[in-house]
Amino acid sequence: MGEVPRWRAPKPMSHATRKNVGVIGLGIIGRGIAANLRRKGFPVYVWNRSPRSIPNFVGSPGEVAETCSYIQIFVSDDDALLQTVEQLSGKLTPHHVVLAHSTVAPDSMRAAAEIVDRRKAHFVEAPFTGSKAAAENGELVYYISGNDVALREARPILQASSKEIIEIGPTIGQASAIKIATNMITAASVQATAEALALVQALGLPLEKFADAMRSNASNSTTLAMKLPKMLNRDFETHFSVKHMLKDMQIANQIGLSNYLDLGVTAAARDQLLEQMHWGHGDDDYSVIARKYLHEAAPGIGEELALEEQEDQTGAGEQISNSVEADAQRRQDATPEVSAAPLVRLASSEAANETSRLRPGFFKQLLSRLSSGKE
């Protein structure tokens, strides 16, 4: 067989005529953005760490920069963002506009901006709210930060995939802080809803009546309007994954630690998401936390409780706790797509230990509550 023809980037055009858009990161959002931009007439070139069978898939981030003036980055975490910008940097010029859409720590966003600034290119911080359907339909809401020139250059590209653009401030890192803060509310509200469903079910009431009551309740929200029906139907198709929401809650808790804030609700939401990661649900929608509350115990939960009961009788508490954590780690290791990269870089090994395992004595506390009849 002859050599397979390799895709070749078009020859560089002047900035005045080149309107190509590059999309880096083809997860749920990146795929939706690329498709939406094409429908609106933009020439789109894409790259992803794992190759995809998709039109105009190029060989590297550098090739994206050679082909496109506008580059939208939709990678999942801090390390991926910094690595991507480093790979782009050698090809960036003052004509490029780099739009970073990842939800990351403000410090990471500032570090990415510094790399782009050294090449005299424009940098826009633009995290967003909205999930799969919003990306596909061009209905995201962007929170943006950057200087006036960069924001003006980026606005037509952002408008193509959004229903609203909210300017947060000129300083890079400000938009990321707002995005993390809004996700704290989102994670907490879904966690509270899962617990409320557990209470209603425990008292023998129809869960549908709770859904009816919530429709006209002041605490209802767009998030709950979307998530509650899916939680009731045990439909956990991914719109925003457990692993990504967990990463955001870890960032929030790290910011809290750095500023001496007691973020108790956020820490609790993080722990429940972490538990779902341990049970192998990292790629499910984060509303999967309802599974443990709706008479669908996680695999092996009965055996773990039995072990905790034996531990109480023999006094071998630490050994049993280590066995539980080791089993959870084996489950996580069996799903490399979930654990391939660190969720977030923490400031110290002590903080990393705190956010990388279940709370000590978790199953012992659960058994005690069950035995005493407490809710």
WOPELIN-V771286 format. One record per residue. N is the residue number from 1. RES is the residue in three letters. OMEGA is omega in whole degrees, 0 to 359 (* if undefined). Layout:
n = (N;N)
res = (RES;RES)
omega = (OMEGA;OMEGA)
This chain:
n = (1;2;3;4;5;6;7;8;9;10;11;12;13;14;15;16;17;18;19;20;21;22;23;24;25;26;27;28;29;30;31;32;33;34;35;36;37;38;39;40;41;42;43;44;45;46;47;48;49;50;51;52;53;54;55;56;57;58;59;60;61;62;63;64;65;66;67;68;69;70;71;72;73;74;75;76;77;78;79;80;81;82;83;84;85;86;87;88;89;90;91;92;93;94;95;96;97;98;99;100;101;102;103;104;105;106;107;108;109;110;111;112;113;114;115;116;117;118;119;120;121;122;123;124;125;126;127;128;129;130;131;132;133;134;135;136;137;138;139;140;141;142;143;144;145;146;147;148;149;150;151;152;153;154;155;156;157;158;159;160;161;162;163;164;165;166;167;168;169;170;171;172;173;174;175;176;177;178;179;180;181;182;183;184;185;186;187;188;189;190;191;192;193;194;195;196;197;198;199;200;201;202;203;204;205;206;207;208;209;210;211;212;213;214;215;216;217;218;219;220;221;222;223;224;225;226;227;228;229;230;231;232;233;234;235;236;237;238;239;240;241;242;243;244;245;246;247;248;249;250;251;252;253;254;255;256;257;258;259;260;261;262;263;264;265;266;267;268;269;270;271;272;273;274;275;276;277;278;279;280;281;282;283;284;285;286;287;288;289;290;291;292;293;294;295;296;297;298;299;300;301;302;303;304;305;306;307;308;309;310;311;312;313;314;315;316;317;318;319;320;321;322;323;324;325;326;327;328;329;330;331;332;333;334;335;336;337;338;339;340;341;342;343;344;345;346;347;348;349;350;351;352;353;354;355;356;357;358;359;360;361;362;363;364;365;366;367;368;369;370;371;372;373;374;375)
res = (MET;GLY;GLU;VAL;PRO;ARG;TRP;ARG;ALA;PRO;LYS;PRO;MET;SER;HIS;ALA;THR;ARG;LYS;ASN;VAL;GLY;VAL;ILE;GLY;LEU;GLY;ILE;ILE;GLY;ARG;GLY;ILE;ALA;ALA;ASN;LEU;ARG;ARG;LYS;GLY;PHE;PRO;VAL;TYR;VAL;TRP;ASN;ARG;SER;PRO;ARG;SER;ILE;PRO;ASN;PHE;VAL;GLY;SER;PRO;GLY;GLU;VAL;ALA;GLU;THR;CYS;SER;TYR;ILE;GLN;ILE;PHE;VAL;SER;ASP;ASP;ASP;ALA;LEU;LEU;GLN;THR;VAL;GLU;GLN;LEU;SER;GLY;LYS;LEU;THR;PRO;HIS;HIS;VAL;VAL;LEU;ALA;HIS;SER;THR;VAL;ALA;PRO;ASP;SER;MET;ARG;ALA;ALA;ALA;GLU;ILE;VAL;ASP;ARG;ARG;LYS;ALA;HIS;PHE;VAL;GLU;ALA;PRO;PHE;THR;GLY;SER;LYS;ALA;ALA;ALA;GLU;ASN;GLY;GLU;LEU;VAL;TYR;TYR;ILE;SER;GLY;ASN;ASP;VAL;ALA;LEU;ARG;GLU;ALA;ARG;PRO;ILE;LEU;GLN;ALA;SER;SER;LYS;GLU;ILE;ILE;GLU;ILE;GLY;PRO;THR;ILE;GLY;GLN;ALA;SER;ALA;ILE;LYS;ILE;ALA;THR;ASN;MET;ILE;THR;ALA;ALA;SER;VAL;GLN;ALA;THR;ALA;GLU;ALA;LEU;ALA;LEU;VAL;GLN;ALA;LEU;GLY;LEU;PRO;LEU;GLU;LYS;PHE;ALA;ASP;ALA;MET;ARG;SER;ASN;ALA;SER;ASN;SER;THR;THR;LEU;ALA;MET;LYS;LEU;PRO;LYS;MET;LEU;ASN;ARG;ASP;PHE;GLU;THR;HIS;PHE;SER;VAL;LYS;HIS;MET;LEU;LYS;ASP;MET;GLN;ILE;ALA;ASN;GLN;ILE;GLY;LEU;SER;ASN;TYR;LEU;ASP;LEU;GLY;VAL;THR;ALA;ALA;ALA;ARG;ASP;GLN;LEU;LEU;GLU;GLN;MET;HIS;TRP;GLY;HIS;GLY;ASP;ASP;ASP;TYR;SER;VAL;ILE;ALA;ARG;LYS;TYR;LEU;HIS;GLU;ALA;ALA;PRO;GLY;ILE;GLY;GLU;GLU;LEU;ALA;LEU;GLU;GLU;GLN;GLU;ASP;GLN;THR;GLY;ALA;GLY;GLU;GLN;ILE;SER;ASN;SER;VAL;GLU;ALA;ASP;ALA;GLN;ARG;ARG;GLN;ASP;ALA;THR;PRO;GLU;VAL;SER;ALA;ALA;PRO;LEU;VAL;ARG;LEU;ALA;SER;SER;GLU;ALA;ALA;ASN;GLU;THR;SER;ARG;LEU;ARG;PRO;GLY;PHE;PHE;LYS;GLN;LEU;LEU;SER;ARG;LEU;SER;SER;GLY;LYS;GLU)
omega = (177;180;179;180;181;179;180;179;176;178;181;177;179;179;183;183;183;180;180;178;175;176;179;183;186;170;183;184;182;178;181;179;181;180;181;179;179;179;181;171;179;169;188;176;191;172;178;181;172;185;179;175;185;182;175;174;184;191;184;173;178;178;175;181;178;187;192;174;182;183;178;184;181;178;198;188;185;182;181;179;182;178;181;181;176;179;178;198;183;182;184;178;177;179;184;171;181;181;182;186;182;171;185;176;179;179;179;178;178;179;177;180;180;178;180;181;180;178;180;176;180;180;177;174;187;170;189;168;186;183;191;184;180;178;181;184;180;185;176;170;182;168;189;173;180;180;187;182;181;181;179;178;186;190;180;179;179;180;181;184;186;171;179;176;183;177;184;181;184;188;178;183;182;180;178;179;178;180;178;181;179;179;173;178;182;181;182;183;178;176;179;179;177;179;177;177;179;179;180;180;180;180;174;180;179;180;179;178;175;179;178;182;183;185;181;181;182;181;178;182;176;178;182;176;178;191;186;178;180;177;179;181;183;179;185;173;191;167;173;194;174;186;179;177;176;178;180;179;176;176;181;180;177;176;178;179;182;182;176;179;176;182;187;181;179;178;179;177;177;183;180;176;179;178;178;175;181;179;174;183;185;181;175;173;185;176;177;176;178;184;184;183;187;175;174;184;177;181;175;185;179;179;180;179;178;177;180;179;177;180;179;184;186;181;182;187;185;181;181;179;179;178;178;182;180;178;178;180;178;178;180;180;180;180;188;180;178;189;185;182;178;181;179;178;182;188;183;179;179;178;180;179;183;186;183;179;177;179;180;177;184;184;177;179;180;179;180;180;179;183;183;179;181;173;*)
